[in-house]
Amino acid sequence: MKIIFQHFIIKYIDWKFRKRSPFLIVFTASAFLLGALVGIGGLFGKISYQGYVFQISQSDTAAASVINFLIVLLTAALGLSLIVLIIEFAIERISASKRKHFVIEGRGLRDDDGLSLSKSIGTTLFFKSRIVPYTLDLRQGADGKIKEPELLIPKISAVKESVNQARAGSGKENLDVYYGGLTAVPLTFLTGVELDDEGTILVYDWDRTSERWRALDGLDDGLRLEEPDLDAISLSKNIVLAVSVSYPVIDTDLSTSFKIPVVSVKLDGMSSSSHWSADKQAALADQFFETTKKLSALGVEHIHLVLAAPNSVVFNFGRRYDKRNLPDITVYQYERLLKTKYPWGVRMPVGETESACVEYITQAIID
């Protein structure tokens, strides 16, 4: 109840201090005052409408004359402000029609195309014809199996160039960028890294419960990642950072691929459906960034990231990772049925690594 109350307070403040057209203020004030004066005019006599001018049919008292004049004045202000508001609305619609909506949809974990993200977003837009769909198809086999991940790296690297071309064609101020996907964790993180400098991106995720694309429009429940006690861990230059958001990362699974120190970070109240708040995701991404920054300060040179989280969280973590000042990082793919649970990962184009590459684990990594 407290969270809902806070949500309504925030929405009220946003509405209260939103940018308003001065003509809307004039229109509202004129309508209010006109109604009040008509009511006051009733005290002096019956009001009639003659020749498009309000008149008070009674004695020509000073009060009646003043009220009659104000009614005429406010009626004119009401009409003029309404005309201007209509013109403003038309200009705004024309301006909106020039905007393009560049929609990136990553496909990798489903065989069928299903409801496309661009069509889902199109139902909420006034000018649907301005949507530019971009399909990032990362499928290589049935049930999301990836056989040769190195062949998918160039597809992800090309996304940024496509966004830049779209911006060059329509102007940065006239392009909105959207992202949503169902792809393997390393590939999703890489997509976020590639798009980290592309300004505001509106992120969507697939809601498995309602089977639809959904924006991050939920309430922030205040739950955050638990802070790891780094002083209690014997760190080395290579460490595993295991982040559990939707599912727990299991220690025995990690041991099949890594023989190096492990830093575990878990979401308080771990859940696969508590990520629908954009504010919460921003806070989680900041926590992730701060943790990696602390690890760097403690001498860690290479982070081996194991991440169990929804697609949108993985993407936002990738965007938040500072590829200039943080350690090298490799993000791994989980395969439950294999003996080596994390058989391969993507080394991100950060730090000293100029371009993304796939790294296979043939035996457990040791420091």
Residue, then its C-alpha position, 0 to 999 in steps of 0.5 A: m500500500k505504501i508503494i502504491f501511495q508513493h507511486f500516486i504522489i510521484k505521478y501527481i507531482d509530475w502532472k502538477f509540474r509538467k510543462r503547460s501551454p500558456f494558452l491552455i492556462v488561458f483557456t482553463a482560467s477563462a472557462f472557470l471565470l466565465g462560469a463564475l461570472v455567469g453565476i454572479g450575473g444571475l444575481f442581477g437579472k436573467i442573462s440572455y444571448q443576443g447577437y453573439v453578445f451576453q447581456i444582462s436584462q435588468s437595470d443598467t447598474a454599474a455592477a451589471s455593466v462590468i459583469n457584462f463586459l467581463i463576460v464578453l471579454l472572457t468569451a473572446a479569450l476562451g474562443l481565441s485560446l481554443i483556436v490556438l490550442i487546436i493549431e498547437f495540437a496540429i503542429e505537434r502532430i505534424s512534428a510527431s509524424k517526422r519522428k522515426h521509431f527504430v525498434i531493435e528486436g533480438r531473437g534467439l530463444r524461440d523458434d517461432d517469430g511470435l508477436s513482433l516488438s515493432k507491431s506491439i509498439g505500433t499499437t501505442l503510436f499515433f503514426k505507425s508508418r514511421i516504425v523502422p523494425y530491425t530484427l537481430d536474429l541470433r538463432q542457430g537451431a531449435d530451442g535456442k541452441i547455439k552451435e557457433p556463437e562466434l558467427l553471431i558476433p558480427k551481427i551484434s556489432a552491426v547494430k550500432e552502425s544501423v542505429n547511427q545510419a538511422r540517426a543520420g537519415s532522420g536527425k538525432e532529435n527525430l529518432d526514438v530507439y527501442y530494444g527488446g529481446l529473447t537472446a542468450v545472456p552473453l549476446t544480450f550483454l554484448t548488445g548492451v555494451e555495443l549500444d552504451d553510447e546511443g543515448t536514451i533507449l526505451v527497453y521492453d521485455w517479454d512478459r511470459t505470464s501475459e505473453r506480450w511485450r511490455a515496457l518497464d512500467g511497473l512500480d519499484d518495490g525497493l528491493r536491491l542487490e545484496e552488497p558482497d563482503l569483499d574484505a572476506i574474500s581472497l581475491s585474485k587478478n581473475i575472479v568470478l562475479a556471480v549475479s543472481v537476479s531471477y534464479p540462483v547461481i549454484d556453486t556446484d555448477l560454477s565449480t565445473s568451469f572455474k577454480i578461481p575466487v567467486v564473488s556472489v551477489k544476489l537480489d533481495g527477494m530473488s524473482s523472475s518477475s520483479h524487474w518491471s520497474a525502470d527505476k529499479q533496473a537503473a538502481l540495480a545497474d548502478q549497484f552492478f557498476e559500483t561492485t565492478k568498480k570496487l573489484s577493479a580498485l582491489g586489483v581484479e584485472h579480469i571479471h568472469l561474469v555469470l549472470a542469471a537475470p531477465n533479458s532487459v536486466v542483462f541488456n541494461f547491465g551491459r550498457r552500464y559497464d564502463k568499457r574504458n575504465l573497468p577490467d576486462i570482462t567475459v560473460y558466460q552461457y549456462e547449459r544445464l545439461l552439459k557436464t561443463k555448465y558454462p562451456w563458453g563466454v563472450r569476451m567483451p570489447v572493453g579494456e584492452t580487448e578491442s573487439a568481442c570474441v568467443e572463449y571456450i572452456t575445455q577445462a576449468i579456469i584456474d588463476 
